[in-house]
Amino acid sequence: MSLSATQSTLLSHQVYLTDKIDNVKRERMPHLKCVCFLRASESSIKALEDELKEPKYGEYYLCQSVHSQDNPNLRSRAEFL
């Protein structure tokens, strides 16, 4: 994220925390909303599945960087989530 926006810009939009979804050391913060920007890759979908099994945030909003149409398996898994 730091390559696309400064921390002060993020804070001005009420973004308080940025982290990778596969960071297992994150604390549970159900009072926060989570916006996930994901690539349509096997590892991203797997990390999201693992996250949603034990959610750490109160709400999740998912954004995908590219379409998963080229990979029907990823597309069906992403639609299921």
PyMOL commands that set and color helices and strands:
alter all, ss='L'
color gray80, all
select helices_A, chain A and resi 7-12+42-53+72-80
alter helices_A, ss='H'
color red, helices_A
select strands_A, chain A and resi 29-38+57-64
alter strands_A, ss='S'
color yellow, strands_A
deselect
rebuild
show_as cartoon
